Amino acid sequence: MSLRVVRAIGAAERSDDFHVGRLLLLLHAAGGRGGTRPVAGIMKLAKMDFLLRYPNGLARVLRTTGGDEAAANIKPHERDTIETKMVRFRYGPWDGRYRRWIGLLVARGLGTTYVSGKTVHVGLTERGREVADQLAQLQEFADLRQRSTLIAKAVGPMSATRLKDFIYEQFPELLDMRWGEEIEV
């Protein structure tokens, strides 16, 4: 791998725009028909995003839930690498930048949040759904779009607590990790 490729990967990882785009596609898929239903909880969104960011993890979940692993279109190079680092957190996989990315979605008029009880609900505005639709049409985002849809179908209906338990059932290695330790799936 050339140094230029390594630098490009690093730049993409530091790009909030890439992460916001990925979350737009995931929120749109999780929002059901029309993309209007919000995700109930930042931790639930993080767990769903974990499956999007770690194709090997998504494959494991699809095998368990009866989903079509082939539809995830996981390429050979994706089986040996990860898009970015996530860490073991109190309630499962986590990236400390979620609140930042959600804030950027809201500040750009693409996302909306509200609190019900102790749960932060994260959804898309009409403009956010339009941008998600535009991204979904781009070939560069085809895999993320398809995988977002698979994730929404496989685990979207689960409550945040059920999804947490499911993730630990599917990835028991997470239980032995210390908080803050980097996850490698």
C-alpha positions as CSV (number, residue, x, y, z in Angstrom):
1,M,0.0,0.0,0.0
2,S,1.5,3.3,-1.0
3,L,1.9,6.3,1.3
4,R,-0.5,8.3,-0.8
5,V,-3.3,5.7,-0.2
6,V,-2.6,5.7,3.5
7,R,-2.8,9.5,3.6
8,A,-6.1,9.4,1.6
9,I,-7.5,6.9,4.1
10,G,-6.5,9.0,7.0
11,A,-8.1,12.1,5.4
12,A,-11.3,10.3,4.8
13,E,-11.4,9.1,8.5
14,R,-10.9,12.7,9.7
15,S,-13.6,14.0,7.3
16,D,-16.8,14.8,9.2
17,D,-18.6,15.0,5.8
18,F,-17.9,11.3,5.1
19,H,-19.3,10.2,8.5
20,V,-22.3,12.6,8.2
21,G,-23.0,11.1,4.7
22,R,-22.9,7.6,6.0
23,L,-25.2,8.5,8.9
24,L,-27.6,10.2,6.4
25,L,-27.9,6.9,4.5
26,L,-28.3,4.9,7.7
27,L,-30.9,7.2,9.2
28,H,-32.8,7.2,5.9
29,A,-32.9,3.4,5.7
30,A,-33.8,3.1,9.4
31,G,-36.6,5.7,8.9
32,G,-38.7,3.2,7.0
33,R,-40.7,4.0,3.9
34,G,-40.1,7.7,3.3
35,G,-37.3,7.8,5.8
36,T,-39.4,9.7,8.3
37,R,-39.2,7.6,11.5
38,P,-36.4,8.6,13.8
39,V,-33.9,6.2,15.5
40,A,-34.7,6.0,19.2
41,G,-31.4,6.6,20.9
42,I,-27.9,7.6,20.0
43,M,-26.5,4.3,21.3
44,K,-28.9,2.4,19.0
45,L,-27.7,4.5,16.1
46,A,-24.1,3.7,17.1
47,K,-24.7,0.0,17.2
48,M,-26.4,0.1,13.7
49,D,-23.5,2.2,12.5
50,F,-21.1,-0.4,13.9
51,L,-22.5,-2.9,11.5
52,L,-22.2,-0.5,8.7
53,R,-18.6,0.4,9.4
54,Y,-17.6,-3.2,10.0
55,P,-18.7,-5.3,7.0
56,N,-17.4,-8.5,8.7
57,G,-19.7,-7.8,11.6
58,L,-22.7,-7.2,9.3
59,A,-22.0,-10.5,7.6
60,R,-22.1,-12.3,11.0
61,V,-25.4,-10.6,11.8
62,L,-26.9,-11.4,8.4
63,R,-26.0,-15.1,8.8
64,T,-27.7,-15.2,12.2
65,T,-30.9,-13.2,11.2
66,G,-31.4,-15.1,7.9
67,G,-30.5,-12.0,5.9
68,D,-28.8,-12.2,2.5
69,E,-25.1,-11.9,3.2
70,A,-24.4,-11.8,-0.5
71,A,-26.5,-8.7,-0.8
72,A,-24.0,-6.9,1.5
73,N,-21.5,-7.2,-1.4
74,I,-18.5,-7.4,0.9
75,K,-15.4,-7.2,-1.1
76,P,-12.3,-9.2,-0.3
77,H,-10.3,-6.2,0.8
78,E,-13.1,-5.2,3.2
79,R,-12.8,-8.6,5.0
80,D,-9.3,-7.8,6.2
81,T,-9.5,-4.1,7.0
82,I,-11.8,-1.8,8.9
83,E,-13.1,1.6,7.8
84,T,-12.3,3.2,11.1
85,K,-11.8,2.5,14.7
86,M,-14.5,2.1,17.3
87,V,-14.0,1.3,20.9
88,R,-15.6,-0.9,23.5
89,F,-18.0,1.3,25.5
90,R,-20.3,0.8,28.4
91,Y,-23.2,-0.3,26.2
92,G,-21.4,-1.6,23.2
93,P,-19.4,-0.2,20.2
94,W,-18.9,3.5,20.3
95,D,-17.2,6.4,18.5
96,G,-16.9,9.5,20.6
97,R,-17.8,11.7,17.6
98,Y,-21.5,10.7,17.3
99,R,-22.7,13.8,19.1
100,R,-20.6,16.0,16.9
101,W,-21.9,14.3,13.7
102,I,-25.5,14.5,14.9
103,G,-24.9,18.2,15.8
104,L,-23.6,18.8,12.3
105,L,-26.6,17.1,10.8
106,V,-28.9,19.4,12.8
107,A,-26.8,22.5,12.2
108,R,-26.9,21.9,8.4
109,G,-30.7,21.4,8.5
110,L,-30.4,17.8,7.6
111,G,-31.3,16.2,10.9
112,T,-33.5,16.7,13.8
113,T,-33.4,15.5,17.4
114,Y,-35.8,15.5,20.3
115,V,-35.8,13.9,23.8
116,S,-38.5,11.7,25.0
117,G,-38.0,10.5,28.5
118,K,-34.2,9.8,28.7
119,T,-33.9,8.9,25.0
120,V,-32.6,11.2,22.3
121,H,-34.4,10.5,19.0
122,V,-32.4,11.2,15.8
123,G,-34.1,11.6,12.5
124,L,-33.9,13.4,9.2
125,T,-35.5,16.6,8.0
126,E,-37.1,16.8,4.6
127,R,-33.9,18.3,3.3
128,G,-31.9,15.5,5.0
129,R,-34.1,12.9,3.2
130,E,-33.5,14.7,-0.1
131,V,-29.7,14.7,0.4
132,A,-29.8,11.1,1.4
133,D,-31.7,10.3,-1.8
134,Q,-29.1,12.1,-3.8
135,L,-26.2,10.3,-2.1
136,A,-28.0,7.0,-2.6
137,Q,-27.9,7.6,-6.4
138,L,-24.1,7.9,-6.4
139,Q,-22.2,4.8,-7.3
140,E,-19.6,5.6,-4.7
141,F,-22.3,5.2,-2.0
142,A,-24.0,2.1,-3.5
143,D,-22.6,-0.3,-1.0
144,L,-23.3,1.9,2.0
145,R,-26.9,2.4,0.8
146,Q,-27.4,-1.3,0.3
147,R,-25.9,-2.2,3.6
148,S,-27.9,0.4,5.4
149,T,-31.1,-1.1,4.1
150,L,-29.9,-4.6,5.2
151,I,-29.1,-3.3,8.7
152,A,-32.4,-1.5,9.0
153,K,-34.3,-4.7,8.1
154,A,-32.2,-7.0,10.2
155,V,-31.9,-5.0,13.5
156,G,-33.9,-1.8,13.0
157,P,-37.1,-3.1,14.6
158,M,-35.1,-4.1,17.8
159,S,-35.3,-1.8,20.8
160,A,-32.0,-0.2,21.9
161,T,-31.7,-2.7,24.8
162,R,-32.5,-5.7,22.6
163,L,-30.0,-4.5,20.1
164,K,-27.3,-4.1,22.8
165,D,-28.0,-7.7,24.0
166,F,-28.0,-9.0,20.4
167,I,-24.6,-7.3,19.7
168,Y,-23.1,-8.9,22.7
169,E,-24.6,-12.3,21.7
170,Q,-23.1,-12.0,18.2
171,F,-19.8,-10.5,19.3
172,P,-19.0,-12.1,22.7
173,E,-15.4,-11.0,22.4
174,L,-16.6,-7.5,23.2
175,L,-17.5,-8.6,26.7
176,D,-13.9,-9.4,27.5
177,M,-12.6,-6.1,26.3
178,R,-11.9,-3.2,28.6
179,W,-13.8,0.0,28.1
180,G,-11.9,2.2,25.6
181,E,-10.1,-0.7,24.0
182,E,-10.2,-0.6,20.1
183,I,-12.5,-3.1,18.5
184,E,-11.2,-5.3,15.7
185,V,-13.9,-7.4,14.0
